[in-house]
Amino acid sequence: MRNLAGTAWEPHWKRRRQGVFSRTATPGGGQDEPHETPFRGPFRRCCGAGRAAALQLEIAYEHFRLERQGDLVSDNTLVNHDNQLRPFLTWATETGVRRFADLDLEVVVTYCALEAERIGKHGRKLRPHSVLDSHKALFTFLRWAKARRYEFDLSVLELKRPRVPKPEADVYHMSQLRAILAACNRSVPQEELMVRILAGSGVRASELCGLALVGPDGLSDVMTDSLSRGRVELRVRWDAGAKGKKSRRVPITPKLAAAIKGYEGRHRPPTAPGELLINQHGRPYRRYGIDAIMDRLERRVGFRVHAHAFRHTFATVATKLGWNFEHLRAAMGHAEYKELHRYVRLATERDLGSRKDWLDFIVANPATDWV
């Protein structure tokens, strides 16, 4: 039996400084990203059939990535594949597993066990959801390999996913939201506007970065056509970070639309790119910039602050305000209704503050307000 768990794992993570592959913390404390360009062109040129066989896993991964890119998956999905799968490929190479024929149940079980025990960049074991993400990425690759008729031990695909606890979603009370807004840096007006958009529309952080004053079609993502009737919509475009590349529109309050216009008129650089939120260097915000602002707000208020908690808050409050499932599903960008049941439970259990106060941030039931 091969000793896979000992010597080969340690040197892999010591090779970070050599530029082979590294998981480095982004400036905003966001998700890990490849230190160098993770994909080096199409299939590598191999010197003879022997070298091609020795690098079969690596070549197959490049084939897999090209197909995914050809399927028009998002850049975030491609980066996630690199972050999750290239460490496996490096580890497999160092342990002598270079071909699918070498990939048996023992190998995959060992790797998954090492991932569960690995110490992350913060000096502690990976969180269960990070271990699950690694598992899902690996098995996505293996199922692809099976469909492409690569021969390996198919009993590997019968391994169960790691059991991951389901913690209670972070949802902010009105008093907490006001504390976060009060902690925003007044010299950086983008901070308060970010919080108001996240809480008032439920968009994801990547979708927030993609909001534009002028989109590719020449229209603004802040749709004010029906402002005379008190209705404003925020357009989340498929080509601007929308998950699954599914465009949608989210109704927002005229007060939030006014805050966006106020930022545009008073603080946003006039010659900036088309994106709405521009940082102090004149460039559009990216995910790590959003994460950095959330980290600063967390230090100021003393409780956890992250972009996705505003999304949970929006959905829970919208449920309490009487939104039906179809309006909420469309606004959240979910494909199925089952994802919404947790918000019904949260809305039943939680007291989040005054309804009147929340109507300043989130629109009332879109169905009953229609005239």
Secondary structure by P-SEA (a helix, b strand, c coil): cccccccaaaaaaaccccccccccccccccccccccccccccccccccaaaaaaaaaaaaaaaaaaaaaaacccaaaaaaaaaccaaaaaaaaaacccccccccaaaaaaaaaaaaaccccccccccaaaaaaaaaaaaaaaaaaaaacccccccccccccccccccccccccaaaaaaaaaacccccaaaaaaaaaaaaccccaaaaaaccccccccccccccccccccbbbbbbbccccccccccbbbbbcaaaaaaaaaaaacccccccccccccccccccccaaaaaaaaaaaaaaacccccaaaaaaaaaaaaaaacccaaaaaaaacccccccaaaaaaaaaccccccaaaaaaccccccccccc
